[in-house]
Amino acid sequence: MPMWLVGKKMNKGYVAVSAAKNHFSIHFSDEEFLNRLAVSLPACKKGKRCINIKYGDEQSLYAVEESISDFLKIYGSEGSSSR
């Protein structure tokens, strides 16, 4: 699963992406941030620390892309990727 860490360790914060048959999920380390995002995306389902976006839902995808950028700015990340 591709993951971008806020700090050098996962407990400092992260954003990750995973895929399923009918949707993909964006995972956030901050549950409060995720809850605020989920309220603004009624077409998406919320999972455990993730938001599920159906394939083809471009409007929700663009909103989540902006949120990822905001999340990384809030937590001071330079977008370093882990492997």
C-alpha positions as a Markdown table, in Angstrom:
| # | Residue | x | y | z |
|---|---|---|---|---|
| 1 | Met | 0.0 | 0.0 | 0.0 |
| 2 | Pro | 1.6 | 3.3 | -1.0 |
| 3 | Met | 2.0 | 5.5 | 2.1 |
| 4 | Trp | 3.3 | 9.1 | 2.7 |
| 5 | Leu | 4.6 | 9.7 | 6.1 |
| 6 | Val | 4.4 | 13.1 | 7.9 |
| 7 | Gly | 7.5 | 12.4 | 10.0 |
| 8 | Lys | 10.1 | 9.6 | 10.1 |
| 9 | Lys | 7.7 | 7.2 | 11.8 |
| 10 | Met | 4.1 | 6.2 | 11.1 |
| 11 | Asn | 2.9 | 7.4 | 14.5 |
| 12 | Lys | 3.7 | 11.0 | 13.4 |
| 13 | Gly | 1.0 | 10.8 | 10.8 |
| 14 | Tyr | 0.4 | 9.3 | 7.4 |
| 15 | Val | -1.8 | 9.2 | 4.3 |
| 16 | Ala | -2.1 | 5.9 | 2.4 |
| 17 | Val | -4.0 | 4.5 | -0.6 |
| 18 | Ser | -5.4 | 1.1 | -1.1 |
| 19 | Ala | -7.6 | -0.5 | -3.8 |
| 20 | Ala | -10.6 | -2.8 | -3.8 |
| 21 | Lys | -12.9 | -4.3 | -6.4 |
| 22 | Asn | -15.4 | -1.4 | -6.5 |
| 23 | His | -13.6 | 1.4 | -4.8 |
| 24 | Phe | -10.3 | 2.7 | -3.6 |
| 25 | Ser | -9.6 | 4.0 | -0.1 |
| 26 | Ile | -7.6 | 6.9 | 1.2 |
| 27 | His | -6.4 | 6.3 | 4.7 |
| 28 | Phe | -5.6 | 9.1 | 7.2 |
| 29 | Ser | -3.8 | 8.9 | 10.6 |
| 30 | Asp | -6.0 | 11.6 | 12.0 |
| 31 | Glu | -9.6 | 10.4 | 12.8 |
| 32 | Glu | -10.9 | 14.0 | 13.4 |
| 33 | Phe | -9.6 | 15.1 | 10.0 |
| 34 | Leu | -11.2 | 12.1 | 8.4 |
| 35 | Asn | -14.5 | 12.7 | 10.1 |
| 36 | Arg | -14.6 | 16.3 | 8.9 |
| 37 | Leu | -13.8 | 15.1 | 5.4 |
| 38 | Ala | -16.5 | 12.4 | 5.5 |
| 39 | Val | -19.2 | 15.0 | 6.3 |
| 40 | Ser | -18.3 | 16.9 | 3.2 |
| 41 | Leu | -18.5 | 13.7 | 1.0 |
| 42 | Pro | -22.0 | 12.2 | 1.3 |
| 43 | Ala | -21.4 | 10.0 | -1.8 |
| 44 | Cys | -18.5 | 8.2 | 0.0 |
| 45 | Lys | -18.5 | 5.7 | 2.8 |
| 46 | Lys | -16.3 | 6.0 | 5.8 |
| 47 | Gly | -14.3 | 3.1 | 7.0 |
| 48 | Lys | -11.9 | 2.7 | 9.9 |
| 49 | Arg | -9.5 | 5.6 | 9.4 |
| 50 | Cys | -10.3 | 5.8 | 5.6 |
| 51 | Ile | -12.7 | 7.2 | 3.1 |
| 52 | Asn | -13.9 | 4.9 | 0.3 |
| 53 | Ile | -14.4 | 6.4 | -3.1 |
| 54 | Lys | -16.2 | 4.5 | -5.9 |
| 55 | Tyr | -14.3 | 4.3 | -9.1 |
| 56 | Gly | -15.6 | 6.9 | -11.5 |
| 57 | Asp | -16.6 | 9.4 | -8.7 |
| 58 | Glu | -14.5 | 12.2 | -10.0 |
| 59 | Gln | -16.1 | 14.9 | -7.9 |
| 60 | Ser | -15.2 | 13.1 | -4.6 |
| 61 | Leu | -11.8 | 12.3 | -5.9 |
| 62 | Tyr | -11.0 | 16.0 | -6.5 |
| 63 | Ala | -12.2 | 16.9 | -3.1 |
| 64 | Val | -10.1 | 14.2 | -1.5 |
| 65 | Glu | -7.0 | 15.3 | -3.5 |
| 66 | Glu | -7.4 | 18.8 | -2.1 |
| 67 | Ser | -7.8 | 17.3 | 1.4 |
| 68 | Ile | -4.7 | 15.3 | 1.1 |
| 69 | Ser | -2.7 | 18.4 | 0.2 |
| 70 | Asp | -4.3 | 20.2 | 3.2 |
| 71 | Phe | -3.6 | 17.3 | 5.5 |
| 72 | Leu | 0.1 | 17.2 | 4.6 |
| 73 | Lys | 0.4 | 21.0 | 4.9 |
| 74 | Ile | -1.2 | 20.9 | 8.4 |
| 75 | Tyr | 1.2 | 18.2 | 9.6 |
| 76 | Gly | 4.2 | 19.7 | 8.0 |
| 77 | Ser | 5.1 | 16.9 | 5.6 |
| 78 | Glu | 7.3 | 17.3 | 2.6 |
| 79 | Gly | 5.5 | 14.3 | 1.1 |
| 80 | Ser | 8.2 | 11.7 | 1.7 |
| 81 | Ser | 7.2 | 8.2 | 0.6 |
| 82 | Ser | 7.8 | 5.1 | 2.6 |
| 83 | Arg | 8.6 | 1.7 | 1.2 |
